[in-house]
Amino acid sequence: MPFMSLMTAGIEGVLNTFLWRDRSLKSARQRLQGKTLRVSLKEFSAPLVLVFSEQQLDVLSQWEGEADCSVTTHIGVLPKLRDRQQLTALIRSGELDVAGDIQVVQNLASLMDLAEFDPVELLAPYIGDIASEGISKFARHGGKLLKKGLIRNQQYLGEALTEEWRVAPGSLEVAWFAEETEALARSADTLSKRLDKLEGK
């Protein structure tokens, strides 16, 4: 299964970059040493097995042995595992089904909580530190510019509809129309009452 091999290699590379290369996380990693975690995602037919060692984390699509802990969940729940405070709530709600040694999941959640996920670290080995930092800054700056541009275009469109194209009425025109409608309704009501009085005579 080439897709599964590609996926496991990608996950393994990302997790090793962020969780195993940072020396400050060594004590948190030691709690997972020698443990295995089977992750069954409902969106995939085959489970992923995470094998923790001192040097690295291996992600496998096939594992003959018994895992220390097995987890069944949806792919959308995985990012929530970074917050170890949510773990109990996820288990109670049924979003996360845990069998075996729950300590393995708790230790992994703690490790992920301590790790700093920076995309620069992923790009650096391929394009260099300076270029990856530049791309990261450009992406952050580009996101802010895009947001500003969308807000500005929304304002321009609103002004064009109300002022230039006259497709939609301005706020003062809407208020004036509402007042005039109410005045007309009051006049019609008064006229109706006068007619009722005249008919009564």
PASEBA-1860 file (N, C-alpha, C; in nm, 3 decimals):
! residues 201
1> MPFMSLMT> 0.085/-0.120/0.000/0.000/0.000/0.000/0.088/0.125/0.000 ~ 0.119/0.181/-0.122/0.209/0.295/-0.128/0.157/0.418/-0.054 ~ 0.024/0.440/-0.055/-0.033/0.557/0.013/-0.007/0.550/0.164 ~ -0.030/0.431/0.222/-0.008/0.414/0.366/0.140/0.433/0.401 ~ 0.229/0.381/0.316/0.373/0.395/0.340/0.413/0.542/0.336 ~ 0.358/0.614/0.240/0.386/0.756/0.227/0.334/0.833/0.347 ~ 0.212/0.798/0.389/0.150/0.866/0.503/0.227/0.840/0.633 ~ 0.262/0.713/0.658/0.336/0.680/0.781/0.473/0.749/0.782
9> AGIEGVLN> 0.539/0.755/0.666/0.669/0.822/0.657/0.655/0.971/0.686 ~ 0.549/1.032/0.634/0.525/1.175/0.657/0.498/1.206/0.803 ~ 0.410/1.126/0.865/0.376/1.145/1.007/0.500/1.124/1.094 ~ 0.576/1.020/1.061/0.697/0.989/1.136/0.797/1.104/1.129 ~ 0.815/1.159/1.010/0.909/1.270/0.991/0.869/1.393/1.071 ~ 0.740/1.427/1.067/0.690/1.546/1.139/0.705/1.526/1.290 ~ 0.661/1.411/1.341/0.667/1.386/1.486/0.811/1.380/1.537 ~ 0.900/1.319/1.460/1.041/1.314/1.502/1.104/1.453/1.501
17> TFLWRDRS> 1.066/1.534/1.402/1.120/1.671/1.395/1.082/1.752/1.518 ~ 0.956/1.743/1.559/0.909/1.827/1.668/0.922/1.766/1.807 ~ 0.917/1.633/1.816/0.916/1.570/1.948/1.048/1.506/1.989 ~ 1.129/1.462/1.892/1.250/1.388/1.929/1.379/1.466/1.911 ~ 1.376/1.578/1.838/1.500/1.654/1.816/1.523/1.760/1.922 ~ 1.420/1.795/1.994/1.430/1.900/2.097/1.486/1.838/2.226 ~ 1.604/1.882/2.267/1.668/1.824/2.386/1.591/1.853/2.514 ~ 1.521/1.965/2.517/1.448/2.002/2.639/1.332/1.906/2.668
25> LKSARQRL> 1.291/1.826/2.569/1.178/1.733/2.587/1.224/1.592/2.626 ~ 1.354/1.576/2.654/1.410/1.443/2.681/1.340/1.372/2.796 ~ 1.318/1.440/2.909/1.255/1.375/3.025/1.112/1.334/2.994 ~ 1.039/1.414/2.916/0.901/1.379/2.877/0.901/1.259/2.782 ~ 1.004/1.251/2.695/1.014/1.137/2.601/1.046/1.007/2.674 ~ 1.126/1.015/2.781/1.168/0.894/2.853/1.050/0.816/2.909 ~ 0.942/0.887/2.941/0.822/0.817/2.995/0.757/0.727/2.890 ~ 0.784/0.756/2.761/0.724/0.677/2.652/0.818/0.569/2.598
33> QGKTLRVS> 0.942/0.572/2.642/1.043/0.479/2.590/1.000/0.333/2.604 ~ 1.008/0.259/2.492/0.974/0.117/2.493/0.824/0.089/2.483 ~ 0.741/0.192/2.471/0.596/0.174/2.464/0.548/0.174/2.319 ~ 0.432/0.114/2.298/0.369/0.115/2.165/0.224/0.164/2.179 ~ 0.183/0.243/2.082/0.047/0.298/2.081/-0.016/0.270/1.945 ~ -0.129/0.199/1.946/-0.201/0.171/1.822/-0.312/0.276/1.808 ~ -0.311/0.349/1.696/-0.410/0.452/1.669/-0.497/0.408/1.552 ~ -0.625/0.381/1.580/-0.719/0.345/1.473/-0.806/0.465/1.443
41> LKEFSAPL> -0.789/0.519/1.323/-0.869/0.633/1.280/-0.985/0.581/1.197 ~ -1.105/0.628/1.228/-1.226/0.577/1.162/-1.229/0.607/1.013 ~ -1.146/0.706/0.970/-1.141/0.741/0.828/-1.051/0.648/0.747 ~ -0.967/0.566/0.814/-0.874/0.476/0.746/-0.901/0.332/0.786 ~ -0.875/0.241/0.693/-0.901/0.100/0.720/-0.793/0.037/0.807 ~ -0.667/0.080/0.789/-0.556/0.021/0.866/-0.515/0.114/0.980 ~ -0.482/0.056/1.097/-0.437/0.139/1.209/-0.291/0.182/1.192 ~ -0.252/0.284/1.266/-0.113/0.328/1.272/-0.058/0.288/1.408
49> VLVFSEQQ> 0.063/0.237/1.410/0.126/0.197/1.537/0.247/0.285/1.560 ~ 0.248/0.352/1.675/0.359/0.438/1.713/0.448/0.361/1.810 ~ 0.573/0.341/1.772/0.669/0.267/1.855/0.773/0.368/1.905 ~ 0.776/0.387/2.037/0.863/0.487/2.098/0.994/0.424/2.145 ~ 1.106/0.484/2.104/1.237/0.441/2.153/1.313/0.565/2.200 ~ 1.434/0.544/2.250/1.510/0.657/2.302/1.552/0.752/2.190 ~ 1.591/0.695/2.075/1.643/0.777/1.965/1.534/0.840/1.879 ~ 1.423/0.769/1.859/1.323/0.818/1.765/1.187/0.755/1.789
57> LDVLSQWE> 1.093/0.800/1.707/0.958/0.746/1.707/0.936/0.682/1.570 ~ 0.896/0.556/1.568/0.865/0.487/1.442/0.714/0.479/1.426 ~ 0.666/0.511/1.305/0.522/0.499/1.275/0.507/0.389/1.172 ~ 0.434/0.285/1.209/0.419/0.167/1.124/0.272/0.143/1.088 ~ 0.250/0.086/0.970/0.113/0.052/0.931/0.082/-0.094/0.966 ~ 0.186/-0.172/0.995/0.165/-0.312/1.033/0.250/-0.343/1.156 ~ 0.189/-0.413/1.252/0.257/-0.447/1.377/0.201/-0.579/1.427 ~ 0.290/-0.675/1.444/0.247/-0.809/1.485/0.221/-0.819/1.635
65> GEADCSVT> 0.299/-0.746/1.712/0.288/-0.757/1.858/0.165/-0.689/1.916 ~ 0.150/-0.702/2.046/0.039/-0.639/2.120/0.081/-0.499/2.162 ~ -0.003/-0.401/2.134/0.028/-0.262/2.171/-0.002/-0.240/2.319 ~ 0.076/-0.152/2.384/0.052/-0.119/2.525/-0.081/-0.046/2.542 ~ -0.116/0.032/2.439/-0.240/0.109/2.445/-0.299/0.119/2.305 ~ -0.431/0.111/2.296/-0.500/0.126/2.167/-0.601/0.238/2.177 ~ -0.602/0.321/2.075/-0.691/0.437/2.071/-0.771/0.433/1.942 ~ -0.902/0.456/1.953/-0.988/0.466/1.835/-1.054/0.603/1.837
73> THIGVLPK> -1.041/0.675/1.726/-1.097/0.810/1.720/-1.113/0.855/1.575 ~ -1.157/0.981/1.557/-1.165/1.043/1.424/-1.042/1.130/1.404 ~ -1.006/1.155/1.281/-0.887/1.234/1.250/-0.899/1.377/1.304 ~ -1.021/1.430/1.309/-1.043/1.567/1.359/-1.016/1.583/1.508 ~ -1.014/1.472/1.581/-0.991/1.477/1.726/-0.842/1.488/1.759 ~ -0.756/1.441/1.668/-0.611/1.436/1.694/-0.550/1.570/1.737 ~ -0.583/1.684/1.671/-0.524/1.811/1.718/-0.562/1.846/1.862 ~ -0.679/1.798/1.908/-0.723/1.827/2.045/-0.636/1.757/2.149
81> LRDRQQLT> -0.565/1.652/2.107/-0.479/1.578/2.200/-0.359/1.661/2.247 ~ -0.331/1.771/2.175/-0.221/1.859/2.220/-0.253/1.924/2.353 ~ -0.381/1.936/2.385/-0.421/1.994/2.513/-0.455/1.880/2.607 ~ -0.363/1.847/2.697/-0.382/1.731/2.787/-0.501/1.749/2.880 ~ -0.544/1.876/2.900/-0.660/1.903/2.986/-0.788/1.846/2.924 ~ -0.790/1.835/2.790/-0.911/1.789/2.719/-0.923/1.637/2.714 ~ -0.818/1.566/2.750/-0.814/1.421/2.733/-0.930/1.350/2.801 ~ -0.955/1.381/2.928/-1.064/1.317/3.003/-1.199/1.348/2.940
89> ALIRSGEL> -1.218/1.473/2.898/-1.345/1.514/2.835/-1.367/1.439/2.704 ~ -1.261/1.418/2.628/-1.272/1.346/2.500/-1.310/1.200/2.523 ~ -1.254/1.139/2.629/-1.286/1.000/2.661/-1.431/0.989/2.708 ~ -1.473/1.082/2.796/-1.611/1.080/2.847/-1.714/1.099/2.737 ~ -1.683/1.187/2.642/-1.779/1.217/2.534/-1.784/1.106/2.429 ~ -1.688/1.013/2.434/-1.687/0.903/2.338/-1.610/0.936/2.210 ~ -1.552/1.057/2.203/-1.473/1.095/2.086/-1.341/1.019/2.081 ~ -1.297/0.973/2.198/-1.170/0.901/2.209/-1.195/0.773/2.288
97> DVAGDIQV> -1.173/0.659/2.224/-1.192/0.530/2.291/-1.053/0.473/2.321 ~ -1.024/0.454/2.450/-0.890/0.408/2.492/-0.899/0.271/2.557 ~ -0.812/0.179/2.512/-0.804/0.046/2.572/-0.658/0.019/2.607 ~ -0.635/-0.039/2.723/-0.497/-0.068/2.765/-0.445/0.039/2.860 ~ -0.314/0.063/2.854/-0.247/0.155/2.946/-0.272/0.300/2.905 ~ -0.366/0.366/2.972/-0.403/0.505/2.940/-0.286/0.600/2.961 ~ -0.189/0.561/3.045/-0.071/0.643/3.074/0.006/0.677/2.947 ~ 0.005/0.585/2.848/0.076/0.607/2.722/0.018/0.728/2.650
105> VQNLASLM> -0.115/0.736/2.642/-0.182/0.848/2.575/-0.158/0.977/2.654 ~ -0.167/0.967/2.786/-0.145/1.085/2.870/-0.003/1.140/2.853 ~ 0.096/1.050/2.849/0.235/1.093/2.832/0.259/1.154/2.693 ~ 0.195/1.096/2.591/0.209/1.152/2.456/0.143/1.290/2.449 ~ 0.026/1.305/2.511/-0.043/1.434/2.514/0.042/1.539/2.586 ~ 0.107/1.499/2.696/0.196/1.591/2.770/0.314/1.633/2.684 ~ 0.372/1.536/2.612/0.486/1.564/2.526/0.446/1.661/2.414 ~ 0.331/1.637/2.353/0.283/1.724/2.245/0.248/1.863/2.297
113> DLAEFDPV> 0.201/1.868/2.420/0.166/1.996/2.484/0.292/2.080/2.507 ~ 0.403/2.014/2.542/0.529/2.085/2.569/0.601/2.127/2.441 ~ 0.578/2.053/2.332/0.649/2.080/2.206/0.599/2.208/2.140 ~ 0.691/2.276/2.073/0.655/2.395/1.996/0.657/2.357/1.848 ~ 0.539/2.363/1.787/0.527/2.327/1.645/0.554/2.450/1.560 ~ 0.670/2.452/1.492/0.709/2.564/1.408/0.738/2.511/1.267 ~ 0.664/2.558/1.165/0.684/2.508/1.029/0.825/2.533/0.974 ~ 0.896/2.631/1.032/1.033/2.662/0.988/1.122/2.538/1.003
121> ELLAPYIG> 1.100/2.462/1.113/1.181/2.343/1.138/1.161/2.235/1.033 ~ 1.041/2.229/0.974/1.014/2.130/0.870/1.083/2.167/0.739 ~ 1.084/2.298/0.707/1.141/2.343/0.580/1.293/2.352/0.583 ~ 1.351/2.383/0.700/1.495/2.409/0.712/1.586/2.301/0.652 ~ 1.561/2.171/0.676/1.653/2.071/0.619/1.655/2.070/0.466 ~ 1.548/2.118/0.403/1.539/2.112/0.257/1.585/2.241/0.188 ~ 1.555/2.356/0.248/1.587/2.482/0.180/1.679/2.573/0.261 ~ 1.715/2.533/0.382/1.805/2.613/0.466/1.728/2.698/0.566
129> DIASEGIS> 1.797/2.738/0.672/1.735/2.814/0.781/1.685/2.951/0.738 ~ 1.768/3.025/0.663/1.733/3.162/0.626/1.611/3.163/0.533 ~ 1.614/3.076/0.433/1.503/3.070/0.337/1.373/3.027/0.404 ~ 1.381/2.926/0.493/1.259/2.878/0.560/1.202/2.983/0.654 ~ 1.290/3.059/0.721/1.244/3.168/0.808/1.176/3.276/0.725 ~ 1.236/3.306/0.609/1.178/3.406/0.518/1.041/3.365/0.469 ~ 1.025/3.237/0.430/0.895/3.186/0.383/0.793/3.193/0.494 ~ 0.834/3.157/0.616/0.742/3.159/0.731/0.694/3.302/0.758
137> KFARHGGK> 0.790/3.399/0.757/0.753/3.539/0.780/0.660/3.589/0.669 ~ 0.693/3.552/0.545/0.611/3.593/0.431/0.469/3.538/0.443 ~ 0.459/3.410/0.485/0.326/3.348/0.501/0.245/3.418/0.609 ~ 0.312/3.451/0.724/0.241/3.521/0.832/0.198/3.659/0.788 ~ 0.291/3.732/0.722/0.262/3.868/0.675/0.154/3.865/0.566 ~ 0.167/3.765/0.477/0.069/3.750/0.368/-0.071/3.724/0.421 ~ -0.080/3.646/0.529/-0.211/3.617/0.590/-0.275/3.743/0.646 ~ -0.192/3.828/0.710/-0.244/3.955/0.765/-0.290/4.047/0.653
145> LLKKGLIR> -0.207/4.056/0.545/-0.243/4.141/0.432/-0.372/4.094/0.365 ~ -0.387/3.963/0.352/-0.507/3.907/0.291/-0.631/3.941/0.372 ~ -0.619/3.932/0.504/-0.731/3.965/0.593/-0.769/4.112/0.579 ~ -0.665/4.202/0.579/-0.691/4.345/0.563/-0.756/4.374/0.429 ~ -0.705/4.307/0.324/-0.760/4.327/0.189/-0.906/4.286/0.181 ~ -0.941/4.174/0.245/-1.080/4.128/0.243/-1.172/4.227/0.314 ~ -1.125/4.280/0.429/-1.206/4.379/0.504/-1.225/4.505/0.421 ~ -1.114/4.551/0.356/-1.120/4.672/0.275/-1.215/4.653/0.157
153> NQQYLGEA> -1.204/4.536/0.088/-1.292/4.509/-0.026/-1.438/4.500/0.015 ~ -1.463/4.448/0.135/-1.600/4.441/0.187/-1.656/4.582/0.206 ~ -1.572/4.672/0.258/-1.615/4.812/0.277/-1.641/4.879/0.142 ~ -1.549/4.857/0.045/-1.566/4.915/-0.088/-1.696/4.869/-0.152 ~ -1.724/4.739/-0.141/-1.845/4.683/-0.200/-1.969/4.745/-0.136 ~ -1.965/4.759/-0.003/-2.079/4.821/0.067/-2.103/4.963/0.022 ~ -1.992/5.040/0.006/-2.005/5.179/-0.041/-2.054/5.184/-0.185 ~ -2.003/5.095/-0.268/-2.045/5.094/-0.409/-2.193/5.062/-0.422
161> LTEEWRVA> -2.242/4.966/-0.344/-2.384/4.929/-0.352/-2.476/5.042/-0.306 ~ -2.434/5.114/-0.199/-2.522/5.218/-0.144/-2.502/5.355/-0.208 ~ -2.378/5.391/-0.245/-2.349/5.526/-0.293/-2.347/5.537/-0.445 ~ -2.269/5.446/-0.510/-2.246/5.462/-0.654/-2.351/5.391/-0.738 ~ -2.370/5.263/-0.714/-2.461/5.187/-0.799/-2.606/5.203/-0.758 ~ -2.630/5.250/-0.636/-2.764/5.272/-0.583/-2.848/5.144/-0.587 ~ -2.782/5.031/-0.570/-2.853/4.901/-0.567/-2.922/4.884/-0.433 ~ -2.851/4.920/-0.327/-2.905/4.906/-0.191/-2.918/5.046/-0.131
169> PGSLEVAW> -3.023/5.072/-0.054/-3.039/5.204/0.009/-2.938/5.223/0.123 ~ -2.903/5.351/0.148/-2.814/5.383/0.259/-2.889/5.370/0.391 ~ -2.814/5.374/0.503/-2.877/5.356/0.635/-2.977/5.468/0.667 ~ -2.947/5.594/0.626/-3.039/5.706/0.651/-3.168/5.689/0.570 ~ -3.153/5.640/0.447/-3.271/5.618/0.363/-3.361/5.509/0.422 ~ -3.300/5.406/0.475/-3.377/5.297/0.537/-3.453/5.349/0.658 ~ -3.385/5.432/0.741/-3.449/5.489/0.861/-3.564/5.581/0.822 ~ -3.541/5.667/0.720/-3.647/5.758/0.672/-3.767/5.679/0.621
177> FAEETEAL> -3.741/5.571/0.542/-3.849/5.490/0.487/-3.930/5.423/0.599 ~ -3.861/5.377/0.702/-3.929/5.312/0.815/-4.020/5.412/0.886 ~ -3.970/5.535/0.907/-4.050/5.639/0.974/-4.173/5.676/0.891 ~ -4.152/5.693/0.760/-4.262/5.728/0.671/-4.368/5.618/0.667 ~ -4.324/5.494/0.668/-4.417/5.380/0.667/-4.501/5.379/0.795 ~ -4.434/5.404/0.909/-4.507/5.409/1.037/-4.608/5.523/1.038 ~ -4.568/5.641/0.986/-4.658/5.757/0.982/-4.779/5.727/0.894 ~ -4.755/5.662/0.781/-4.865/5.626/0.690/-4.958/5.525/0.755
185> ARSADTLS> -4.900/5.429/0.829/-4.984/5.329/0.899/-5.070/5.397/1.005 ~ -5.012/5.496/1.078/-5.090/5.570/1.179/-5.203/5.649/1.115 ~ -5.174/5.714/1.001/-5.276/5.791/0.929/-5.390/5.701/0.882 ~ -5.352/5.584/0.830/-5.454/5.490/0.782/-5.540/5.441/0.898 ~ -5.477/5.419/1.013/-5.549/5.375/1.132/-5.647/5.482/1.180 ~ -5.601/5.609/1.182/-5.686/5.722/1.223/-5.805/5.736/1.128 ~ -5.778/5.726/0.998/-5.884/5.737/0.896/-5.986/5.625/0.912 ~ -5.936/5.505/0.939/-6.026/5.390/0.957/-6.118/5.412/1.077
193> KRLDKLEG> -6.064/5.468/1.187/-6.146/5.494/1.306/-6.251/5.600/1.278 ~ -6.214/5.705/1.203/-6.310/5.811/1.169/-6.423/5.757/1.082 ~ -6.386/5.669/0.988/-6.488/5.609/0.901/-6.585/5.523/0.983 ~ -6.526/5.450/1.081/-6.611/5.364/1.167/-6.710/5.451/1.246 ~ -6.664/5.568/1.293/-6.751/5.660/1.369/-6.863/5.714/1.281 ~ -6.827/5.753/1.157/-6.928/5.808/1.064/-7.032/5.702/1.029 ~ -6.987/5.580/1.009/-7.081/5.471/0.977/-7.174/5.442/1.096 ~ -7.122/5.462/1.217/-7.200/5.437/1.339/-7.313/5.538/1.355
201> K> -7.295/5.663/1.303/-7.399/5.765/1.313/-7.507/5.735/1.213
END
